[in-house]
């Protein structure tokens, strides 16, 4: 295997969602480089449908304060801007979802019915897990599923490019649930959908949550080989 192939495979295979970060700063030039590389993602007819806000300290302080105030607000919309998950889960997705959730909560010492423990993790999520870099990703509301596929490849490129530079990351769909607050604090117009946030920084190796390594299906579990 060539050095280039090994580097790419290593970045992909070592990437995982990190839920606690060290405070070490990341240079803005490196964030720009990661986004520049990520923008090489393919897109239908080169539409490049992705939009990113790099959230600076002042905007982030306002955003996080607004999100925490909204956490228990009765005015919070009951649903995200878009449906990420199915209305009801079936196998094998239900078992996978339950396992990764309880594996994470087990590492955090959160037992079933521990509402306060779950709330603490939600708060950490809304604070970008204290990562030094916080991004918000949006897409124009009038675009179709093909552009969402393109956006997914762009987001994956961000995660892999960050990994290649010795950084870690976590894509965060939770912000879609709080889209009115995100929209207000980051001046995002109504014609854009709040898709996800991305936390980037160096992993805190001592944090229990970062011991989570989700199981992956073997190739035989999702592949059909046709003659």
N, C-alpha and C positions, 0 to 999 in steps of 0.2 A: 504494500500500500504506500502511495506517495505521501510525502509530508503534508501536502495540501489536503489530500483526502482525509488523512488522520486528524488534521486540525479541525476540519469541518465536522467530521463524525464526533470528535470529542466535544465540540461546542453543543451539538445537538443532544448527544447522549447525557451530558452532565447538566443540562438545563432542567431546572425544576422550579416550582413556585416557592419563593422564599418569603416568609412571613415575619421576619425580624431582621433588621439591618444595623450595621455599625454606623456611627455618625460621620465616618470619613467622607469628606466632600468629593464631588466628581466635577472635574473641570468642564465648563460650558462648551469648550472646543471639542471635548470628547463626546458630549451629548450630540452636538451638531454632526460629528463624524458618524456616529451610530445612525442617526436619522438619514444622513446622506446615503449610507450603505443600504439601509432598509428600503429606501425609495426605489431601489433597483428591483423591487418585487414586480412580478408580471401583473398586467391588468388588461382586460379586454379593450381592444382598440386604443391602448395606451391612455385610458381615461384617468388613471391615477386618482382614485376617488377618496383617498385618505386626507384627513386634516388632524393636526396635532397642536395642542397648547402645551408649552413647557411652562410649568407653574412656578413662578418666582416666589421669594419669601413673603412678600406682602400679600399677594393674591392667595397664596396657600394658607396663610394665617386666617384670612377672611373666610376662605372656603371651608376650612376645617371647623372653625367656630360655628359657621352656619349649619354645617352637616350635623354637628353634635347637638345643636339646639333642635334640629328637625327630627332627630332620631326617635323621639317619643311623641312627636307632634301628631295630633289627629288630622291635620291638614295634609299630611304626606300622602301622595297618591298610592293607591293600593297595589298598583302594578308598575312594572318598568315601562320604559318607552317602547320596548320591543320584547317579544317573548323569547327568552333564552332557552327555557326548559319546556318540555311538554306539559300539558295540563295534568296528565297522570303518567306515572312511571311504570314500565313493565320490565320484565327480565330480558337481557342481563343488566340493563341500565340501573334498575332499582338497587340491586345488590352492590354494584360498583359504587354507586353514589353513597349508600349507607356506610360501606366499609371505609371509604376514604374520609368521610365525615367523622366517624367514631374513632378512627385511627388518629386523626388530628386532635380531637377533643381528649382522647386518652392521653396523648403526650402532654397536653395542657392541664391535665387533671380536672377536666370538666366532665361531670357525670350526667347521665340522662336526667332531665328535669332541672338542671342547674341553670336557671334563667340568667342569673347574675354573671356566671362564667361565660355564657354565650354572648351576653351583652358586652362584656369586656373585649371579646374577640372581634365583635362588630365594630366597636370603637377603634380598635387597632387597625382594622381594615379601612375605616373611613379616614384614618390619619396616615394612610399609605405605609403602614407598618414602620413609620419613622425613617423611611428611606430618604436619602439626601436629594434624590431626583424624583419628581412627580410629573407625570404626563397625563393629559386627557385627550382621548381619541374620539373624533366625531366623523359622521358621514352625512352628506346631503340627503334629506328626507325623501326626495323624489326618485332616488336611485333604486335599482332592483337587486335581486338576490345575487346576480353575477358580480356586481360591484362589492357586495358584502363578502363574497369569496375572495375577491382581490384584496379587500381590507384585511381579511384574516391572514393572508400571506404577508402583507406588510407588517402587521403586528408580530407575527412569528419572526420575521427578519429582525425587528428591533430586539427581541429577546435573544436571538442567536448572536447578533452582532455584539450586544452587551456581554454575553457570555464569553465571546472570543477576546474581549478586552479585559477579562478578569473580573467582570461585574456580574451581579445576579439580579433577578427581576421577579415581578409578580404581576400578571395581568389581572385586573380587578373589575368584574362585571357589576359589583355592588353599586357603583355610581349611577348606573342607569335607573336604579330604584329611586335615587334622590335627584333626578334630573332637574326639577325646578330650582333647587338650591344651586346645583352646579351651573345651570344656565344663568342664573342671576349673578353669581359671584364671579364667573369667568366671562361674562358678556357674550354668551353663545346664543346666536339667533334661533328663532323657532324653526327655521328651515333646515337646521342640522339636528341629527339624532345623537344624543350622548351615548356612545357605545361602551366605552370602558376607560378605566384609568390604568396606568402602568407605573409601578414602583421600581426604581433602579438604584442599586448601590452595592456595597459589599456585604456578604452574608455575615450575620452574627453566629459564629459556630457554636456558641454556648446556649443559644435559645432552644428550648425544647421543641418548639414548633418546626424548627428546621431539620429535625431528625426524621421528618416524614418523607418516605420514599414510596409514592404510589405504585401499585403493581401495574404491569403492562401485559396485555394479551400477547401471546406468541404469534408469529406470522400466520401459523396454521389456523388461528382463531378468527382471522378476518380476511383471509385470502382464498380465492378459488383459482386453481391453476387449470387453464383450458388448453386442450391439445390443439 
